[in-house]
Amino acid sequence: MVAGSRGLLALLFVVSAPRRLQAGELGDGCGHIVTYQDSGTMTSKNYPGTYPNHTVCEKTIRVPKGKKLILRLGDVDIESQTCASDYLLFTTNSDLYGPYCGSLPVPKELLLNTNEVTVRFESGSHISGRGFLLTYASSDHPDLITCLERANHYLNTEYSKFCPAGCRDIAGDISGNLVDGYRDTSLLCKAAIHAGIIADELGGQISVLQRKGLSRYEGILANGVLSKDGSLSDKRFLFTSNGCSRSLSLEPETQIRASWQWVSEMGEEVHWSPGHAQVQGQDLSWASRDSGKNRKQREWLETDLGEKKKITGIMTTGSTQSNFNFYVKSFVMKFKNNNSKWRTYKGIASNKEKVFQGNSNFRDPVRNNFIPPIVARYVRVVPQTWHQRIALKVELFGCQITQGNDSLVLHKASPNTVSATEREDEMITKSVPSPEVPTGINITAVTILPVLLALLLGIGIFAAFRKRRKEIHMDQLRPRKQTVGSRSNIPLPDISPLSSPSAMIMKRK
């Protein structure tokens, strides 16, 4: 089909849109949609299953002004051969792209001359068809890939790609973990979310290293993504990172405490105490008292890291004991430094506290990453939902604070990025700065200022005393008229410097 006839066909589709809307309600054909400032993911309803009959999906997507849009079509499977009843169409202020359907050629990528486009997908009566999956990003990310790209699609041993927001819930398996690497058949962006390299709400750049495969890949639930155990493969891949993901070693007896701990009649800690709350331990975990759902008081498990550190992730388990089927299903995180209030960790793309997915059984560990990281000395796990009773073991990951890696969770990437602290916590009085936070003030000047004030005050007191003493001395030298019975006959008190109240005060100082 020539370009002119394709353009005319697209124009006819737009002109006839009001009539065609009778086939379905606007938006009822849309599926998975996640959008952020400069990237996102969009699918038809039920993808990758068969899209429904007689539906319409219309969505306008945009990137910041001054940028241009990049669209990548990961999958287009629309049953109609002529686009008469089922089609996919992109419309800008000046151009039409499509319609696409059936056996018509579909471009893998569209580079638009604008920052905004309207996506329209319509379906009529049909038997099969997955619909579509597309990703988009701004022109800042020419290396954009879709959520469907797998590592074995690339031959280079090292490469970098941009993953859009919204790949976590796209169907497709991954096998492996952050430490050992992932089987090369795994979805790249989904594996990056699992590893904590990027957040699903944001997307981001990933750097990949290809290595020799393993005989077996061990799976784990992490960041809302379940990695399955995998078999032998010739190749695997790993992600490069900043290295701030080491286990933060703790002294459980002194650095971990809780809202509740079990003690004997002699006052000694017994089973289920906070000292048992380390993932590496073989004992029972920490457990709270009665964990009824109607409890108003939230239980918590707190870790004191001894100093402010950068915390990038947490691993949790339940009781780890088969005869005690206790575990926490969801939790929130709170953190603080010295002389500050407790703050609640919030999602960077929303203004709500972030609820982390916890464990689904008493045994298997679950990992969650903090993007952006938490920078704090004290952290608390506050369970929200649990099975039978609150029971926890934890392990924190992160690193020491060094120059260049101390970016706080308060940092805002853009006007639309939400701080990861509670609004009320931002009202801490500035007259009592936290000792850990550099203020840019000369500490020497702050120390000397009170001394100078005290010195000036002392000089003033001494000058006043000297003046008063001189006045009294001159008064003694004046001739006095003696009167019988006058109080002037009473001897004046000794006003030598050592006996005057003012002088005594000066002496004590």
PyMOL commands that set and color helices and strands:
alter all, ss='L'
color gray80, all
select helices_A, chain A and resi 3-15+17-23+151-153+188-195+252-255+274-276+423-427+443-477+487-489+501-508
alter helices_A, ss='H'
color red, helices_A
select strands_A, chain A and resi 30-35+39-44+55-62+69-77+87-91+96-100+109-111+116-123+131-138+158-163+176-177+181-183+204-212+221-222+225-226+235-239+246-247+256-258+286-287+301-317+327-336+343-344+356-357+366-387+391-400
alter strands_A, ss='S'
color yellow, strands_A
deselect
rebuild
show_as cartoon
